[in-house]
Amino acid sequence: MTVFAESSQMALADELSRMLKERRSEPRPDEQLAALTLAVAADLPVVLWGEPGIGKTAALTHLAAALDLPLTTVIASVHEPSDFAGLPVVGDDPAAQGVPMAPPDWAVRLVRAGRGLLFLDELSTAPPAVQAALLRLVLERRVGALQLPPGVRIVAAANPPSSAADGWELSPPLANRFVHLQWAHDPQVVVRGLGGVWPRPELPRLDPQRLPGAVEFARRAVTGLLAARPGLVHRLPGNDARRGGPWPSPRSWEMTLRLVAFATAADVPRDVLSLLVRGTVGDGPGLELLASMDRMDLPDPEALLADPAAAELPERGDLRQAVLDAVVAAVRARPTRERWEAAWAVLVRALDTGAPDLVVVPAQTLAALRTQDWTVPPAIDRLAGAAALSRRADEAAARTLGTARFAGSGRGIRR
């Protein structure tokens, strides 16, 4: 009777454990999850950096389930270099046939399945010899003599060396083969997840009509930046910590080009692309690329001068300012009365559709280009009013700031 009761309690315990593992998913905007999914879709190796216990492994488990990919987890730090390079197997006639390198069982299972998600966990605790053995796996998808099929994606997870058990910095050659994503927990996602509902990873929806344009745009964006800034083609950081992260090289720029093309074809938010680009070539080069991509989308100043009434100006203030400056620069490069008057019409268009302070500096520069035989266009009165309003606002702000400083100084004296 006692044995039956204990068996019944164990069955109930198992049932309770099963119920606690039940969960469902829901669509939820998540930039870091969207960045991870896009990189996986682009077939680029990704490493997730984050403190222990924040859900990196759980995110990969959910991703594999959502994409219907078999998940194979390999703890890099508990393996020997030969586990990735392959173990030599001596055949009947090594001198004639050579010595093949036998792959491990997990690699054989991936080949048999033809697809899967290979999860390299605890990457930052792998010693340098193991990291060196991983180079061929990550770049060429080879394990010993075995070639992994194209349907296998590679994602790794790592803790910062300061919080990893016997942690190591990633070697520069290995680090340069990954897209680096900083993984942080969202308290709201954690609360929803503990309640049984987690965000659902979804592959980006590629628009077939956008594919050729996406490739062309990505190539123009990357090559245009590197042609103007050749020093960014290859820049190895000076300290070990930064060498273990994202940095620019021909390899990482090729990965970046691929990410830009996929992001353009899927029309993903710019914040998601920013995470990916900065995680591939580093913050500085990545932000320069994003800024140059913004400028690529700007209207041609010659087209604006040809038809000012139909001018479509950017909504963002910095981009609008750049367009107006380009229009004035175009007139300065080839000054004629017709082009000068067309530029005033563009500034009026900007005044009617946006913040008036953005036209002040371009208007002053344009006015200085006038020759004596050019009559002042009527539009200049409206722009002069905007300039006066902007100047009065600046003076009021300066007086307010001066009053606040004086008041603060007075309180200090009274103390």
C-alpha positions in Angstrom: 0.0 0.0 0.0 2.9 2.3 0.9 4.7 1.6 -2.3 1.5 2.3 -4.3 1.0 5.6 -2.5 4.6 6.7 -3.2 4.3 5.7 -6.8 1.1 7.7 -7.1 2.8 10.7 -5.6 5.7 10.5 -8.0 3.2 10.3 -10.9 1.5 13.5 -9.6 4.9 15.2 -9.2 5.7 14.3 -12.8 2.4 15.6 -13.9 2.9 18.9 -12.0 6.3 19.3 -13.6 4.8 18.7 -17.0 2.2 21.4 -16.4 4.8 23.9 -15.3 6.6 23.3 -18.6 3.5 24.1 -20.6 3.8 27.4 -22.4 2.5 29.2 -25.4 3.8 32.1 -27.5 2.4 35.4 -28.8 3.6 37.9 -31.3 5.3 40.7 -29.5 7.7 43.4 -30.8 11.2 42.6 -29.6 14.2 44.3 -31.3 16.8 41.9 -30.0 14.8 38.8 -30.9 14.0 40.3 -34.4 17.7 40.9 -34.9 18.6 37.4 -33.9 16.0 35.9 -36.2 17.1 38.1 -39.2 20.7 37.0 -38.7 19.7 33.3 -38.6 17.6 33.8 -41.7 20.7 35.4 -43.4 22.7 32.3 -42.4 25.2 34.2 -40.4 26.7 32.9 -37.2 25.5 34.8 -34.1 26.9 35.1 -30.6 24.6 36.3 -27.8 26.5 38.2 -25.1 24.8 38.5 -21.7 25.1 37.9 -18.0 24.4 34.4 -16.7 20.7 33.5 -16.1 19.1 36.1 -18.3 17.5 33.7 -20.8 20.0 33.2 -23.7 19.5 29.4 -23.7 15.7 29.8 -23.4 15.6 32.2 -26.3 17.5 29.7 -28.5 15.1 26.9 -27.4 12.1 29.1 -28.3 13.7 30.1 -31.6 14.4 26.5 -32.6 10.8 25.5 -31.8 9.3 28.4 -33.6 11.4 27.7 -36.8 10.8 24.0 -36.5 14.5 23.3 -36.4 16.1 20.4 -34.4 18.2 22.0 -31.6 21.7 20.5 -31.0 23.5 22.0 -28.0 27.2 21.7 -27.7 29.0 23.0 -24.6 32.2 24.3 -26.2 34.1 24.5 -22.9 33.9 20.8 -22.1 35.2 19.6 -25.5 38.7 19.0 -26.7 40.0 20.6 -30.0 39.8 17.1 -31.6 36.0 17.1 -31.0 35.7 19.8 -33.6 38.7 19.1 -35.8 37.9 15.4 -35.9 39.6 12.3 -34.6 42.1 10.5 -36.9 40.9 7.1 -38.0 43.6 4.8 -39.5 42.3 2.7 -42.5 43.8 -0.3 -44.3 46.4 1.7 -46.3 47.0 5.2 -44.8 49.8 5.9 -47.2 47.5 5.5 -50.2 44.2 6.6 -48.7 45.3 9.1 -46.1 43.9 9.3 -42.5 40.3 10.6 -42.4 39.2 12.7 -39.5 36.1 11.2 -37.9 33.4 13.7 -36.9 31.5 13.6 -33.5 28.1 12.0 -33.2 26.2 15.4 -33.0 27.6 16.4 -36.4 26.5 13.2 -37.9 23.0 13.7 -36.6 22.9 17.2 -38.1 23.9 15.8 -41.5 21.3 13.1 -41.3 18.6 15.6 -40.4 19.8 17.9 -43.2 18.8 21.0 -41.1 19.0 22.2 -37.6 20.1 24.9 -35.1 23.6 24.2 -33.7 23.9 26.0 -30.4 27.5 26.5 -29.1 27.0 27.3 -25.5 29.5 28.8 -23.0 31.7 30.0 -25.8 33.7 32.4 -23.6 34.8 29.6 -21.3 36.4 27.6 -24.2 40.2 27.8 -24.0 42.2 29.2 -26.9 43.0 25.8 -28.4 39.3 24.9 -28.6 38.5 28.4 -30.1 41.1 27.7 -32.8 39.4 24.4 -33.6 36.0 26.2 -33.9 37.3 28.5 -36.6 36.6 26.0 -39.4 33.3 25.0 -38.0 32.0 28.5 -37.8 33.3 29.7 -41.2 33.3 26.7 -43.4 30.7 24.5 -41.6 33.1 21.6 -41.5 33.6 19.2 -38.6 36.5 16.9 -39.4 35.9 15.5 -42.8 32.2 16.2 -42.6 30.5 19.1 -44.3 27.4 20.4 -42.5 24.4 20.9 -44.8 23.2 24.4 -45.8 20.1 24.0 -43.6 22.2 24.2 -40.4 22.4 27.5 -38.6 24.9 28.4 -35.9 24.2 30.4 -32.8 26.5 30.7 -29.8 26.1 32.2 -26.3 28.7 33.7 -24.1 29.1 35.4 -20.8 31.4 38.4 -20.4 34.8 37.1 -19.3 34.3 39.0 -16.0 31.3 36.9 -15.1 32.2 33.6 -16.8 33.7 30.7 -14.9 37.4 30.7 -16.0 36.4 33.0 -18.8 38.5 33.9 -21.8 38.3 36.7 -24.4 37.3 35.5 -27.8 40.3 35.3 -30.1 40.1 37.9 -32.9 39.8 35.4 -35.7 36.8 33.7 -34.0 35.2 37.0 -32.9 35.4 38.3 -36.5 33.3 35.4 -37.7 30.2 36.3 -35.6 27.5 38.8 -35.5 27.6 40.0 -31.9 24.3 40.7 -30.1 24.1 42.1 -26.6 21.3 40.1 -24.8 19.4 41.8 -22.0 16.3 40.8 -20.2 13.1 42.8 -20.5 11.2 42.6 -17.2 7.8 42.6 -18.9 8.9 39.7 -21.1 10.1 37.8 -18.1 6.8 38.4 -16.2 4.8 37.3 -19.2 7.0 34.3 -19.7 6.8 33.1 -16.1 3.1 33.4 -16.6 3.4 30.9 -19.5 3.5 33.2 -22.5 6.7 34.0 -24.3 7.4 36.1 -27.4 7.2 34.2 -30.7 10.2 34.4 -32.9 9.2 34.9 -36.5 11.3 34.8 -39.7 11.4 38.1 -41.5 9.0 38.3 -44.4 11.0 38.8 -47.5 9.3 40.7 -50.3 10.1 39.0 -53.6 9.6 42.2 -55.5 12.3 43.9 -53.4 15.1 41.3 -53.7 17.0 42.8 -56.7 16.7 46.4 -55.3 17.8 45.2 -51.9 21.0 43.6 -53.2 21.8 46.8 -55.3 21.1 49.1 -52.3 23.2 47.0 -49.9 26.1 47.0 -52.3 25.9 50.7 -52.9 25.7 51.4 -49.2 28.7 49.4 -48.2 31.0 50.1 -51.1 30.1 53.8 -51.1 31.1 54.2 -47.5 34.3 52.2 -47.8 35.3 54.1 -51.0 34.9 57.4 -49.0 36.4 56.0 -45.8 39.1 53.4 -46.9 40.5 53.3 -43.3 37.3 51.5 -42.2 38.0 48.5 -44.5 40.1 46.8 -41.9 40.7 48.1 -38.4 41.9 45.7 -35.7 41.2 47.1 -32.2 44.2 47.8 -30.0 43.1 46.0 -26.9 42.2 42.4 -26.3 38.7 43.1 -25.0 37.6 45.0 -28.1 39.3 42.4 -30.3 37.0 39.8 -28.9 33.9 41.8 -30.1 32.8 43.2 -33.4 35.3 45.1 -35.6 35.6 46.0 -39.3 37.4 43.7 -41.7 36.6 42.6 -45.3 34.9 39.5 -43.8 32.7 41.4 -41.4 31.8 44.0 -44.1 30.7 41.2 -46.3 28.5 40.0 -43.5 27.2 43.5 -43.0 26.3 43.8 -46.7 24.3 40.6 -46.4 22.4 41.9 -43.3 21.6 45.2 -45.1 20.2 43.3 -48.1 18.0 41.0 -45.9 16.8 43.9 -43.8 16.0 46.0 -46.9 14.1 43.1 -48.5 12.2 42.5 -45.3 11.7 46.2 -44.5 12.7 45.7 -40.9 12.8 48.7 -38.5 16.0 50.7 -38.6 16.7 50.0 -34.9 16.9 46.3 -35.6 19.3 46.8 -38.5 21.3 49.1 -36.2 21.8 46.3 -33.6 23.0 44.0 -36.4 25.3 46.4 -38.2 26.9 47.6 -35.0 27.2 44.0 -33.8 29.2 43.1 -37.0 31.6 45.9 -37.6 31.4 47.8 -34.3 29.6 50.9 -33.1 31.6 53.6 -34.9 31.8 52.1 -38.4 28.2 50.8 -38.0 26.8 54.2 -37.1 28.7 55.7 -40.1 27.2 53.2 -42.4 23.7 53.9 -41.1 24.2 57.6 -41.5 25.4 57.2 -45.1 22.4 55.0 -45.8 20.1 57.8 -44.5 21.8 60.2 -47.0 21.3 57.7 -49.8 17.6 58.0 -49.4 17.7 61.8 -49.6 16.1 63.5 -52.6 18.4 64.8 -55.4 18.9 68.6 -54.9 18.8 69.1 -58.7 15.3 67.4 -58.8 14.1 69.7 -56.1 15.4 72.8 -57.9 13.7 71.6 -61.1 10.2 71.3 -59.4 10.1 73.1 -56.0 6.4 72.9 -55.7 6.4 69.1 -55.7 9.4 68.8 -53.3 9.0 65.9 -50.8 11.3 66.7 -47.9 12.2 64.3 -45.1 10.3 64.4 -41.8 13.4 64.0 -39.6 15.0 67.3 -38.8 18.6 66.3 -39.3 17.8 64.8 -42.8 15.7 67.8 -43.8 18.5 70.1 -42.8 20.9 68.1 -44.9 18.6 68.4 -47.9 18.3 72.1 -47.6 22.0 72.5 -47.2 22.5 70.4 -50.3 20.1 72.6 -52.3 22.0 75.7 -51.3 25.3 74.0 -52.1 24.0 73.1 -55.6 23.1 76.7 -56.3 26.5 77.9 -55.1 28.2 75.4 -57.4 26.2 76.6 -60.4 24.6 80.0 -59.6 22.0 81.3 -61.9 19.0 83.5 -61.2 16.5 80.8 -62.0 18.2 78.3 -59.7 18.5 80.9 -57.0 14.8 81.6 -57.1 14.0 77.9 -57.2 16.0 77.4 -54.1 13.9 80.1 -52.3 10.8 78.2 -53.4 12.2 75.0 -51.8 12.9 76.9 -48.6 9.3 78.1 -48.6 8.1 74.6 -49.1 10.3 73.5 -46.1 8.8 76.4 -44.0 5.2 75.3 -44.9 5.8 71.6 -44.0 8.2 71.6 -41.0 10.0 73.5 -38.3 10.8 77.1 -39.3 14.2 77.2 -37.5 15.6 74.7 -40.0 15.4 77.2 -42.9 17.3 80.0 -41.1 20.9 79.1 -41.9 20.2 77.9 -45.5 18.2 81.2 -46.1 21.1 83.3 -44.8 23.6 81.4 -47.0 21.3 81.6 -50.0 20.8 85.4 -49.5 24.6 85.9 -49.6 24.7 84.3 -53.1 22.6 87.1 -54.6 24.1 89.4 -57.2 23.0 93.0 -57.7 20.9 92.4 -60.8 18.8 89.7 -59.2 15.5 91.0 -57.7 14.5 89.9 -54.3 11.7 87.2 -54.5 8.5 87.8 -52.5 9.1 84.6 -50.6 12.0 86.1 -48.8 9.7 88.2 -46.6 8.2 85.0 -45.1 11.6 83.5 -44.6 12.8 86.7 -43.0 9.9 86.5 -40.5 10.9 82.9 -39.7 14.5 84.0 -39.1 13.4 86.8 -36.8 11.1 84.4 -34.9 14.0 82.0 -34.5 16.3 84.7 -33.3 13.9 85.9 -30.7 13.4 82.4 -29.5 17.2 82.0 -29.1 17.4 85.3 -27.2 14.6 84.3 -24.9 16.2 80.9 -24.2 19.5 82.7 -23.5 17.8 85.1 -21.1 16.0 82.2 -19.3 19.3 80.3 -19.0 21.0 83.4 -17.6 18.2 84.0 -15.1 18.4 80.4 -13.9 22.2 80.6 -13.4 21.8 83.9 -11.5 19.1 82.4 -9.3 21.3 79.4 -8.6 24.2 81.6 -7.8 22.1 83.7 -5.4 20.9 80.6 -3.6 24.5 79.6 -3.2 25.4 83.0 -1.6 22.4 82.8 0.8 23.6 79.4 2.0 
